[in-house]
């Protein structure tokens, strides 16, 4: 609580981070992997399934990703929860199994272990119940301690700002990003941060099974709806995801020396999707983490319906627009809260999730729509959509008569490279 009130300077944050790392095991890797160990971290978002797409693609490109990820709490979804919506998949690994999975598949997406930065688990539990989560020093030490304990060489940070982000203000988001870049470089992790927009949902799907399906669509080159024209609503949602994914993954491949330019990185990443390698790597990943071969085949075979292997909601209700015009806003926070209240997220840590519930947007920003058009499909297990969910969704979409002229082409607002002049004076001895 004192840290929340008074803050930590960079030196204090670095010392706390190192103490947290030393509270448990530090992963070591074969010498031949040196310079190829990478990871990515997002500060959270609505519809953020970037890791599910990025991890198998990067593994196909020759780097190793030992991703220790997190669960969702409140309206912000967690990567681990999304993965666990696949029947049989487990995310609780000991360090031996974690290392074996990375060696076998090239990647993993798991949760923290009892012996891996245990101080972080204890401190976060205290912060969660004492309203001390929003503290830059505590946030930075929590994130960087896990990455330092992973033993990675390169790290990309996706720091969100906007209506559905921890920090609404860009300046505050940049302050946190610079602190994490600085502390990470003090642990000899070459780190870059991207400040990205979190005003609108990423892609179209919000909810656990729904986001797995959208991630799988991103890993499939040919769309069964419009062929390879990339014009249908599903393809447009995937494009939003992929553009940010290429920005994050491209920089990691350049840092690791796999490619020399962002253009080359994008070409290599697209190539893994086109050839089917990325989908095959995703299949290997979920099998290594507990899914049966039959489940994995149903999910990853491009000719099958992805939903054959996933939990579904009991009901799907279409919500129609009551006016015509142009879509000016789809509020990510309100959409996230609506999905959360349907059962896709937790109100407390021991809640049981309803994996099949959530939202499927049917429109994108800037679209011209008519009265009566369906703008969202609500997947719910209750007989009817709860009134509080309907109220949130009614307020989530803004339609105006005039065209939207300020549509951002990229979610990336700013790139913060490592700045050696600001590196902490005390470097880790690990």
N, C-alpha and C positions, 0 to 999 in steps of 0.2 A: 504494500500500500504506500509506503514511503517512496519507493521508486516511481510509482504511478503519479504521485503528487509532485515530487521534486525532479524526477528524471535522472538519467545516467548520461555522462559524457562518453565520448568515444573510447577513451582508455578504460573506463569502468565497464562499458559494454563488452569490450574485448576480453577483459579479465573474467567477467561472468560467463561469457561464451566458452572460454577455455576450461573453466571449472566444470561446466556442464558436460563438455565433451569427455573430460577425464572421469566423469562419474560412471562411465560404462565402457564397453568395448569400442575399439576403433578398427574399422575394416581395413584389411590389407589385401593387395591384389598382385597377381603375377607381374614380374618386372617387364615382361613383354607387352603388358597392357598400359604401361606408363605413357601418359599423354593422350590416351583414348577413353578415359573415364569421364563421363559427362552427366549432368543432371539439369533439370528444370524445376522451378518452383513458381507457383501462382499464389497471389495473396487472396484468391477466392473470387468467385463470380457466379452469375446465374446462367446456366446452360454451358458452363465451361467444361467441355469434354476434350480439350486440347491434348492432355497427356495420353488419353486412350488412343489417339491417332498418331501422335508424335513419337511415342516410345518404340513401337514396332518398326516405324519407318527409319528412325535413327539406327536401330540395331541392324537393319539391312544395309546401312551405309558404312558399317565397319567400326562403330564406336560401341562402348558398353554403358548401360544405364542401370545402376542399382537404385532405383527410385524408391525412397521411403516417403510415402504419401500420407494424407490425412483423411479423416471423416468429416462429413458435414455436420453443422450444428446451426439450428435456425434455418433461414431461407437460403443460405449458401450451400450448394451441394458439395459432397466430397467424392473424390475419385475412388476411394476404397469402397464406399457404399455402392457406387455404380458397378464396379467390378463384381461385387458380391451378389448383384441381381442375376448374374449368370449362374445357373444351378451348378453346385459343386465347387465353384471357385473359392479358394481361401486366401486370406491376406495376412494371416498370422504365421510368420516363419521365424525359426531361430536363425542365427547368423550362419550356421553351417549350411542349412538348406537355401538360404538367400544367396550365398556365394556359389553354390552348386547350380542354382537356376540361372544366374548371370553367366556362368561358364558354359552352360548347355544351350541357352536360348539367346544370350547376349543382352538380356534385360530382365527386370522384374518390377512389379509394382506392389509393394507390401506396406504394412503398418509397422510402427516402432515395436521393438521387442523389449522385454523386461531388462535385458542386459545392454540395450543400445540407447544411450543417452537417457537413463532412467530419471535423472534430475528434471529433464524437460517435462516428462509425464506428470511428475509430482507438482511441479510449479504451475503447469497449465491448469491442473485440477483446482489449485488454489485460486488462480487468476479468474477462472470461469465463474466461481461462486462469490467472488469479492468485487466484481465489476472493475477489474484491473487489467482487462485484456488490451485495451487501447493505450499502449505504452511503447514507444519506439524502441527503447532499450530492451524491454522484455520480448517484444516481437522479433527484433533482430537476433537476439541471443538464442531464441527458440528455433528459428529457421536455420541460422548459420551453424549452430551446434550439430544439428542432424546432418547437414551437408558435409561438414568437416569430419564427422565420424564415419560418413560413407566412404571417405578417401577418394573423392572425385578431384579431377584436375581442372575442369571447366564447368561453370554454372551460368545459366541464364535465368534472370528473375523477371517475372511478369507481374508488375505492381499496378494494380487497378486503381482508377480514380473515377468518380462519378456517382450517380444516384444510388447504385446498388453496391458500391465499394465501401470498405472500411473507412477510407478517407474520401470525402466528397471533393475536397479542394486539391487542385493539382500541385500546389506548393507543398502541402503536407505530404502528399504521396511521394514527391521528389525527395523530400527530406528523409523519409524512411528508406527510399531506394538507395540514396547516396550512403546512408549509414550501413546498409547491408552490403553494398559493393565494397565499401571501405573495410569492414570487419572481415568479409570473406577473403579479400586479398591479403589481409593479415595472416590468414591461415594457408597462404599459398594456393588459393583457389582463384584462378583467373575468371573474373566475374563481370558480367554486363547486365544492366537492368533496362527494361523497356517500360515506360509509363504508357498504359493502354486504357482506352475508354471502356467504362462499365456502366453506361446509361441504358443500353438496350441488351436484351439476351444475346448470347453468342449462339449463332445458328438458330434453329427453330424448335428444338426439343428441350423440355425442362422436366426432369424426373429421371429416375434411375434406369429402368429398362428402356425408356424412350431415348435416353442419351446414348446408351449402348448401340441401339439401332442406328442412330444418326452417325455415330462414330464409324460403324461398319459401312455405311453408305459412303463415307469419305474415303474408305480404304478400297472401294470398288471403282474401277476406272469407267466402265460403261454403265450408264444409268438405264434401267429397264423401262422407265417412263418415257424419256425423250431421246433415248439412244445416247450418242456422244455430243449432243447439241448443248448440253448444260443450260437449258432454258426453263426447266420445270421448277416448281417451288422447292422441291427437295434439293435439287442441284444448287439453287441459289443459297439455301441454308448451308450446304457443304462448302460453298465458295467462301462464305464469311469465316468459317472455321479454318479452312485451309490457308487463307491469306495470313492469318495470325500465326498459324503453325509453321508456315514457311519462313516467316520473319524470325521466330524463335529458334527453330531447328537450323536454319541457314547459318546463323551466327555461331552456333555450337560447332557445326562442321568446319567452318572457316577457322575457328579457334583451335580445333584439334588437328588442323593441317590436312584434313581429308579433301577439302576444296580450297580454291584461292579467292573466289568471288561469291557473292550472294546469288548471282545468276546461275553459276555452276552448281551451287548447293540446291537451288530450286529444281534445276534439271535432274539432278541425281535423285532427289526426293520424289519428284513426279514419276521418274522411271521405276521406282520400287512399287508404286501403285499400278502403273500401266502393266507391268510384268506379272503382277499378282504376288510378288514377293512379300509386300507389306501385309497383305491379308493372311498369307501363310505364316508369317512370323507372329501375327496376333493369335492365330490358331495354336501355334506351339506354346505361346506364352500362357494362354488360359489352360491348356492341358497340363503344363508344368505346375500350374497353381491349383490343380484339382478338378478341372472340368473333364468329363468323359470324352473319349474320342468321338462318340456319337453326337453329343451336344455340340462340340467344337465344329464338327463337320456341318451340322445343320445351320450353325450360325455363319460359318465362313465360306460356304459354297455359294458362289455368286448366282447360281440358278435357283436357289431356294428362298423361301420367305424367312427373313431374319426372325420373325416373331415365333416361329415354330419351336425355338429353343429358349424362350424367355417368359417370365411371368407377365400376364396381361391383367389390366383392370377389368372389373366386372361390367362397367358401363362406359360408353363413349358418347358424349353429348356435344353437338355442334352449337357454338354461339354465333349468332348472326349480327351483322352491323345494322344499325337503325338509321344510318344516313349514308349519303354518298359523298365522295371527295377524294382527298389524298391523305395517306397515312403519314402523320407528322411525328408521332411518338409511340413507342411501345415501351412502357416503363418496366425496366428489368426488376426493380425492387418489388413492385406490386405483383408482377408475374411470379417472382420467386416466392413471395409470401403466400400467394394463392396455391402454388404447388405444395409448399410446406404444410399448409393447413389441410390439404387433401390427404396427407400422410406420407409424402415423399421425403420429409425431413423430420428432425427430432425437436421436441421441446425440452427434453432432458436426455442425458447420455445413454440411458438404458431403454429408451423407446424402441419398439420394433417397427421397422419401416415397412410401408406398403410399396413394394418394388414396381408395381405396374402403373401406379397413378402418376399424374402430371399433366403437362400441357404440350400440345403440338400446334405451333403457330402456322397459319395458312397464308399470311401476308408478310411482306417486308416493308421497311421504311421507304417512303416515296411512292408506294404502289397506288394506282388509281383503283378505287373500289366503288361498288354500287350497293345501294340499300338491299339488304337481304343476303349479301355475300357472307360466307362463313369465314371468320377471321381467326378462330382458334377452336381446336378439338380438345375437350376436357375429358381426360381419362380418370374415372373415379370408381371407388368400390362401394360408395353409399348409393342408396336408391335414387336420390336426387342430389344435385350440386348444393352444398351448404350455402346459406345466404351470404355469409361473410366472404366466401370465395367469389360468388357472383358480384358482390359489391366491389371487391378489389379489381376484378377483371373489367368491370364497366369503366372504372377510372384509369385502367392501364393503357388503353388505346385512345389516341387523340387523332381525330379526323377533321381536316379543314378544307375549305373550298379551293384555296390556291395550291399550286404545285409546291413541293418541297425543293428548295433550291440550294440548301446548305448541307447536302448529304455527304458525309465524310467517306472517302474511298478507303481509308485505312483506319484501323483501331489504334495504331501506334501514334502517340502524341510526341514522345521524346525518347531518345536513346541515351543512356548514361554509361559511358565506357569507364573502365578502371582508371583511376587517377593516382599514379604512384606518389604524387606529392602530398596526398592526403592519407596515405596508408598509415595505419596505427604504428606508433613507435615500437610497441611491444609486439613481436611476432610469435606465433605459436611455436612451442618447442616440440610438438608432436611429430 
